[in-house]
Every structure is written in C-alpha cells, then in structure tokens.
Amino acid sequence: MRFVDTHTHLYDEAFDGDRSQVMERVLASGVDRWIFPGIDSTSFKAQMEMYGNYREHTFMGMGLHPTSVGENWKDELQFALDELQTHPERYIAVGEIGLDAYWSRDFFSQQKEVLITQLEYASRKDLPVIIHERSATEDMMEIVSAFKGRLTGVFHAFTGSIETYRRIASFGGFKVGIGGVVTFKNAGIAKVVADIPLTDIVLETDSPYLTPAPHRGQRNESSYIPLIAAKIAEIKNIPVEEVASVTTGNAEELFRLPPKQKINIKETI
C-alpha cells in the first residue's frame, strides 16, 4: 500500500534529534510522499533543508499561518507572497493559511485580510489551498463562499459536523483532511467520517501534533498514517487497501502530483 501524508511538519525541531531514523520509519510504512505546509519565515530554513534532503518525496506549500499573524504580519505576508512568486516551481499549494480564534483574537481582523489576500493569489494562479480553521467556522465559511467555483483545496485537520462538511462540499473542489483525532476514543469525527464519501477524504498527520491512538500523548510522525487509514477502513467497513488507494489518488489529483516513480528507499536514506 502507498500513502500520501498531505500535511506534516517533519522539518519541525521536534525531530532534530532523530530525524534520519524517523524518515526510515516513514518510508518503510508506505508513506512515500508528503506535503510540507509553509508557516512563516522562521521555519522556512528548516523546511527548505528537508525539501533538499528528500526531494523525491517532498512537496511544499507556502503561506502565512493565522497564528503567525502578529505585529509584523505585513512583512510575513510579503515574505510568503514573494517566495510563491519568485520560486513557483517549489510549491504545489498556497498554505497553510486560515483563521484561528482559539489562541487569541488580538489580530483576528488582520488574519481575515491575510487569508483573503492569499486566497486571491491562489485563485489567480490556479493553486489549491491548505486551510487551517479553529474556532472560526462561520467567518471561514463566509470568506471561502465568496470564492465558490474559483478555488480547490483541503480543510486540514477536519473535525467538524456533517453539516459543516456539506457546506465545504458545496464550494466545489474541496476535500477534508482526516488525521489522528479520528482514532481517539469517543471522537465525534469518527461518526462524521462514516457519512463523508471516501472520494472527499485525504489523509494527514499534522506531525508532530495530533498523534493517533495508540501513541496519543507522544510525538506524531508520518509513519502513523496507516493507523489513520485502518481506522477509516473500520468505520466504513471496507478494506484498508481501498482507503489507501482512494485517498492516495485523491491527494495526487488535488495537488497535481506528478506520476509516481519507482524509488530505491535505501539509496534515498
């Protein structure tokens, strides 16, 4: 089975002590391609180093994360836009972008401005978007609805209701990213996933965050994607091989990934 982790931060400092061992496990698990979302200028160097070291497997987004919108938001936004414009060959998506009112609302109006600017760029350049939304569902729905039919992308780390999924589906061209939360005991998203067509799902870890059971409470990594796939297979009562095949195809189509080449894993490590 082959998998794509559509949202992972393997370049994060949480992996600095044992990154090579982590990557061996990732590739051995069947996760042979992954997408790094851009966050802001402070994480860019580490992101680029990983991109260079695992070029055959790595695809990237670039954007300004809502929780990185602060006093210097104009400079950070310009950094992201300049990088997208100067090196378009590096990026297959605009993101991670969005709204986050969970941690703070101090710069929430600026978050909206930053989001709209990046959505407009993605629309002009025909790039999919990677959307982060937390405690701001109605604001997000209002903003994205204005781009209906002009955007494609993924609502990352989706844990919303079936009604919210249907609103997202009505925009056309969007999928939902399902990660480790679906494996949590009594997780509401598990019931919702039962009613979401598999063709609208992509898999993600958001590593090092949101670790699936039975590793909850530990650092997450992309090698745990098969655990998420197995849970979705259990919920939908279908073979895990079907989940792997369909969700991988969904990711490759959404992000327009090139045809998969045969890669010698030992040579890559």
N, C-alpha and C positions, 0 to 999 in steps of 0.2 A: 504494500500500500504506500502511496505517495501523499504527502500533505503539504499545504502552504500555510505558514503562520502569517496571517495578514496584519498582525500588529504585535511587534515585540521590540523591546529596548535592550537587546543583548549587548549593546555598546555601553550600557549603564555601568557606573563604578561598582555596583554590587557584584559584578562578575570579574573585577580586576584581578582577584587572587587566584582564580582557577578557570579562566576563560577557555583555554585550549581544551581542557577536559570537558567543560560544558558543551563545546562545539562538537566534540566527538560523540557525545550522547545525542545531541540534536540530530546529527546526520544519520546516526545509527537507528534512530527512532522512525525514520522515513520522512522526516521534515527536511526536504531538500531545497526549499526556497522560503524566503521570509521577507517581510516588508518592514523597514525601519521608518517610523514616522519622525519627522523633524519636530523639535520642541521650541528651541530658541538658539541664540548664538552661543550660549555657554556650553551646550552639549554637542555642538557641531564638530569640533575636532575629533572627539571620540567616535562619533557616528561615521565620519569620513575614514578614520583608520580601519574600522571594522569593514566598511564598504570595500576598501582596498584589499584587505586580507582575505575576504570571502566573496570576491567579485562575481564568481559563477553562480552564487546562491542568493545574493543580496539585491534587493530593490528598495528604493527610497522614496519617501515623501518629504516635502519641505513645507513648513508653515509655522505660525506662531500660536502656541498653545494658550488657551484662555487664562490659565493660572500664571502664565509668564507675562501677562499684560499688567504692567505697573507704571511707575513714574517715567520710565524710558520706553514706553510702548511704541512711540513713533519710530525710534531708532531700530527697535527689534523687528517691527513690521517691515521696515525698509530693507533690513538685512535679509529677511525671508524672501521678499519680492525680488531683490537684486540677485539672490542665489538662483531662484527659479528662472529668471530672465537670462542670466549670464551662462548658466550651465543646464540648459533644458534636457540635455541627454542623460543627466544623472537621475531625473525624477519622473516617476510614473504616476504621481498624485500630488495634490495640494493637501497637506495635513501633517500634523494633527491640529485641527482648528475647531473652534466651537464656543460654547458658553459653559461657565461653571460658577454657580452661585452658592455652592456648598461651603467652600472655604471662606469666601469673602465676596461682598458686593461693592467693595470700595471703588473698583474700576469697571463696574458692570456695563455702564453705558459705553465705555471705551472697548470692552470686549465685543459688544454688538458692532461697533464701527469696524473693528479689526476683522471680525467674521465676515461682514458684508463685503469688505474690500477684497478678501481672499476668495470668497465665493464668486465675485465678479471676475476675478482673474481666471479662476478655474473654468468658468463658463466661456470666456473669450478664447482660452487656449484648449478647450475641449479635454480637460483633465478631470479624472474622478477626484472626489474629495473624501478625506477621512475625518469624520465628525465626532467630536467629544461633546457630550451633554450631560450635565449633572445639576439637578435641582433647578432646571431652567427649561422644562419641556415646552411650555406654551410659547415662550419667547422664541425658542428654536423653531417650532412648527410654523410660527408666523413668518419668520425670516426665510426659511427654506421654501415655503409655499410660494413665495414671490418668484422663485427660480424654477417653478414646476416645468418639466419638459426641457430644461436647459442644463441640467446637471445630472451626473451619476455619482455613485459613491457608496460609502458604508457608514452606518451609525454604529460606531465602535462601542464595545462593552455594553451591548444592549441588554437591559434588564426591565424594560417597560411592559406595559399591559398589551393584550392582544389588540385593544383599540388603538393604542399608540403605534403598534406595528402597522395596522391598516392605514393609518394616516401617512406613515412613511411610504408604504407601498403605493399610495395614491399619487405620490410625486413622480413616480416612474423612474426606473433606472437605479433604484437604491436597494441595497441588501443590509442585513443586520449582522454584526459580528458577535458571535457567541463564544464565550470563554469559560474560565474556571468556575464562575458563580453557578453555572447550571448544575454542577456536581455537588453543591452544598446541600446539606440536609434541610428539607422543607423549603428549598428555594422556589419562590414564586415563578421565576423564569422557566423552570422545568415544565410547568403546566402550559405556559405560553408557547414554548418551543413545540409542543405537541401539535399546535394548530398553525404553526408557521411552515409554509412549504419549504422543503429542503432546498429547492432551487433559489430561495431567497436568503440562504444562510452561508456565511463564510466563517471559518474557524480562526481563533486568535488566542494568544495567551496574555498579552499585555505584560509579559515578564519584564521585570522581576516581581510584578504585582499580581494580585487576584489568583493566587495559586489554587489549583483544583484539589479536591479530595483524592487520595488520602494524604496529600502533602500540605494541606492547608496550614498556614502559620509559618511555613518555610518560604525560602526564596523560590519564585517561579522561574521556569525556563521553557524554551520552545519544545523540548523533548516530551513535554506533558500534553502536547496536542492530541496524541492518541487516546488519552484519558477522557478528553472532552468529546472526541468523536464517539467513543464507546458509550458515553452517557446519552448522547443524542440518539444513537442506534437503539439503546434500551428504551428510551422514551417513545420512539417512533416504531419500535418493534420491527426493525429492518436490520440487515447485515451491516456490520461496521464497514465492510468493504464498499458498500453503497454510499455510506456517508463520506468516506474518503474520496471516492471517485467524483461524486456530485459537487461536494464543497470545493475540492481542488479545481474542478472545471469552472465553478462559479468565480473563484478568485482569479484564475488565469484569464477568463473572459472580461471580468470587471476591470482589472488593472492592465489588460492587454499585454500580458507577459508573453515573451517570445516562446516558441516551441521548446520543450524541454530537451536538452542534450544529455547524452549519457556521460556521467561524471565519475571518475575514479576517486572514491572517497579517500583512500589512503594518500593519493597524490595531493589532494586538496588540503588535508590537515597539516 
